[in-house]
Amino acid sequence: MSTIRGARERARVEVTAAIKDEARKQLAAEGAAKLSLRAVARELGMVSSALYRYFPSRDELLTALIIDAYDAIGEVAESARAAADRARPHPVPYAERWVAVAGAVREWALAHPHEYALIYGSPVPGYSAPMDTVGPASRVGMVFIGLIRDAFRADGLAVPPLAPELRAEAERITAEIAPDLPPAAALALVAAWAQLFGLISFELFGQFNRMVEAREAFFQQAAGELARSVGLRGRPAGR
């Protein structure tokens, strides 16, 4: 019985992967708003009722694709941070680690434009993301928060100034995302986060066409400026 059960589980994994692969092709061709379970089933040679046993609704399939995308970009960011932490000569300045992670996120976005658009583009009409997406969605942000936290603990963070009228807002945000950071640092991080993904989105969605040609060099400089805006002074850890 265990052999039969194992074969069934493997078959289910394979079919689930095939369904998601075909759905990603639809994302590329039609966009998330036009994703159709019937069209996916037709392309795979399945009857719709069979596909519903894997994904009972379009929204459940969308959720699976969103979680996969968040996990993929999150893994890229985490791997880039780990590689920067191991780089030589060691220790690498925190600003350089920030730029390394930002660059890895950009590279993933350029290689997976439709999946990036799914998670950072326009909302899908009629779709509301469930709580299952929150953890995966936070992975990239947690990498940047961890970097700021490590710099602060190692006296490698120059806390940026905070306007008095933003004190209450900064304290609220800090309590939600990083209670152990100074409020000014958390607020600056949110601003830098928005600007970072704005840079990536502008490049990916054609806003830099006929304006910015040396895009990788442009991004590297901009990412370095964002690192400085959050207070990363490039001071090596432990110094």
C-alpha positions in Angstrom: 0.0 0.0 0.0 2.8 2.4 0.8 4.2 1.9 -2.7 0.9 2.8 -4.3 0.5 5.8 -2.0 3.9 7.0 -2.9 3.2 6.7 -6.6 0.0 8.6 -6.2 1.7 11.4 -4.3 4.4 11.7 -6.9 1.8 11.8 -9.6 0.0 14.5 -7.8 3.2 16.6 -7.4 3.9 16.2 -11.1 0.4 17.2 -12.2 0.4 20.1 -9.8 3.7 21.3 -11.2 2.4 20.9 -14.8 -0.8 22.9 -13.9 1.3 25.8 -12.4 3.7 25.8 -15.4 0.8 26.1 -17.8 -0.7 28.8 -15.7 2.5 30.8 -15.8 2.5 30.5 -19.6 -1.0 32.1 -19.5 0.3 34.8 -17.2 2.9 35.6 -19.8 0.4 35.5 -22.7 -2.7 37.0 -21.2 -2.0 38.4 -17.8 -3.2 37.4 -14.4 -6.7 38.9 -14.8 -7.4 36.4 -17.7 -6.1 33.3 -16.0 -8.6 30.5 -16.7 -8.8 27.1 -15.1 -10.7 25.8 -18.2 -8.0 27.1 -20.5 -5.2 25.5 -18.4 -7.1 22.2 -18.3 -7.6 22.3 -22.1 -3.9 22.9 -22.8 -3.0 20.0 -20.5 -5.5 17.7 -22.1 -7.5 17.4 -18.8 -11.2 17.8 -18.2 -12.0 20.7 -16.0 -13.4 18.5 -13.2 -10.1 16.8 -12.9 -8.2 20.0 -12.6 -10.6 21.2 -9.9 -9.4 18.4 -7.7 -6.0 20.2 -7.6 -7.2 23.8 -7.6 -10.9 24.2 -6.8 -10.9 27.8 -8.0 -8.9 30.3 -10.1 -8.1 32.2 -6.9 -6.5 29.1 -5.3 -4.3 28.7 -8.4 -3.4 32.4 -8.3 -2.5 32.1 -4.6 -0.2 29.1 -5.4 1.5 31.1 -8.1 1.9 34.1 -5.9 3.4 32.1 -3.0 5.8 30.4 -5.4 6.9 33.8 -6.8 7.4 35.3 -3.4 9.4 32.3 -2.2 11.5 32.4 -5.3 12.5 36.0 -5.0 12.8 35.6 -1.3 15.3 32.7 -1.7 17.3 34.8 -4.2 17.5 37.7 -1.7 18.5 35.4 1.2 21.1 33.7 -0.9 22.6 37.0 -2.0 22.8 38.2 1.6 24.5 34.9 2.6 27.0 35.2 -0.2 27.8 38.8 0.7 28.3 37.8 4.3 30.8 35.1 3.2 32.6 37.3 0.7 36.3 38.2 0.9 37.9 40.3 2.0 35.8 40.0 5.1 33.9 41.7 6.5 32.1 43.3 3.6 30.7 46.8 4.2 27.0 46.8 4.9 26.3 49.2 2.1 27.8 46.7 -0.3 25.7 43.9 1.1 22.6 46.0 0.5 23.6 46.6 -3.1 24.3 42.9 -3.6 20.8 41.9 -2.3 19.2 44.7 -4.4 21.0 43.6 -7.5 20.0 40.0 -7.0 16.3 41.0 -6.6 16.6 43.1 -9.8 18.1 40.1 -11.7 15.3 37.8 -10.7 12.7 40.4 -11.7 14.3 40.8 -15.2 14.4 37.0 -15.6 10.8 36.5 -14.4 8.9 39.6 -15.5 5.4 38.1 -15.4 5.9 36.6 -12.0 7.3 39.9 -10.8 4.2 41.7 -12.2 2.0 39.2 -10.5 3.3 40.1 -7.0 4.4 43.7 -7.5 2.3 44.9 -10.3 -1.4 46.0 -10.5 -3.8 44.0 -8.3 -5.8 41.3 -10.0 -9.5 42.4 -10.2 -11.7 40.3 -7.9 -8.8 38.6 -6.1 -7.9 39.1 -2.5 -4.7 37.5 -1.2 -5.2 35.2 1.8 -3.0 35.1 4.9 -1.1 32.2 3.4 0.8 34.8 1.2 2.0 37.0 4.1 5.0 34.9 5.2 6.4 34.4 1.7 5.7 38.1 0.9 7.8 39.2 3.8 11.0 37.2 3.0 12.7 39.9 0.9 11.8 42.6 3.4 13.2 40.5 6.3 16.5 40.3 4.5 16.8 44.1 4.3 15.5 44.5 7.9 18.1 41.9 9.1 20.8 43.8 7.3 19.8 47.1 9.0 19.5 45.4 12.3 23.0 43.8 12.1 24.5 47.1 11.1 22.8 48.9 14.0 24.1 46.3 16.5 27.6 46.6 15.1 27.6 50.4 15.2 27.6 50.4 11.4 24.4 52.4 11.0 24.2 56.2 11.0 20.5 56.7 12.0 19.0 59.2 9.6 17.1 62.3 10.9 13.4 62.1 11.6 11.0 65.0 11.1 9.0 65.6 14.4 5.7 65.3 12.6 6.6 61.8 11.5 7.6 60.6 15.0 4.3 58.9 15.8 4.1 57.3 12.3 7.7 56.1 12.6 7.0 54.5 16.0 3.9 52.7 14.7 5.8 51.3 11.7 8.7 50.3 13.9 6.5 48.4 16.3 5.1 46.5 13.4 8.2 45.5 11.4 11.3 45.9 13.6 10.8 46.9 17.3 14.5 46.7 18.0 15.4 49.4 15.5 15.3 53.2 16.0 12.1 54.6 14.5 14.0 56.8 12.1 15.8 53.8 10.7 12.6 51.8 10.2 10.9 54.8 8.4 13.9 55.3 6.1 13.9 51.6 5.3 10.2 51.7 4.2 11.0 54.7 1.9 14.1 52.9 0.5 12.1 49.8 0.0 9.5 51.7 -2.1 12.1 53.4 -4.1 14.0 50.2 -4.8 11.0 48.5 -6.2 10.1 51.6 -8.1 13.4 51.5 -9.8 12.9 47.8 -10.8 9.3 48.4 -11.9 10.3 51.4 -14.1 13.0 49.3 -15.8 10.8 46.2 -16.2 7.7 48.0 -17.4 9.5 50.2 -20.0 9.6 53.5 -18.2 13.3 53.9 -18.8 13.1 53.3 -22.5 14.9 56.1 -24.5 16.0 57.6 -21.2 18.3 55.3 -19.3 20.6 53.1 -21.4 23.3 52.0 -18.9 20.7 50.4 -16.7 22.8 48.0 -14.6 25.3 50.8 -13.7 22.5 53.2 -13.1 20.8 50.7 -10.8 24.0 50.0 -8.9 24.5 53.7 -8.2 20.9 54.2 -7.2 21.0 51.2 -4.9 24.1 52.5 -3.3 22.4 55.9 -2.7 19.4 54.0 -1.1 21.8 52.2 1.2 23.2 55.6 2.4 19.7 56.9 2.8 18.9 54.3 5.4 22.2 55.0 7.2 24.5 52.2 6.0 27.9 53.9 6.0 29.9 51.0 4.6 31.6 50.4 7.9 32.8 46.8 8.2 31.1 44.7 10.9 33.0 44.6 14.2 35.1 47.6 13.5 
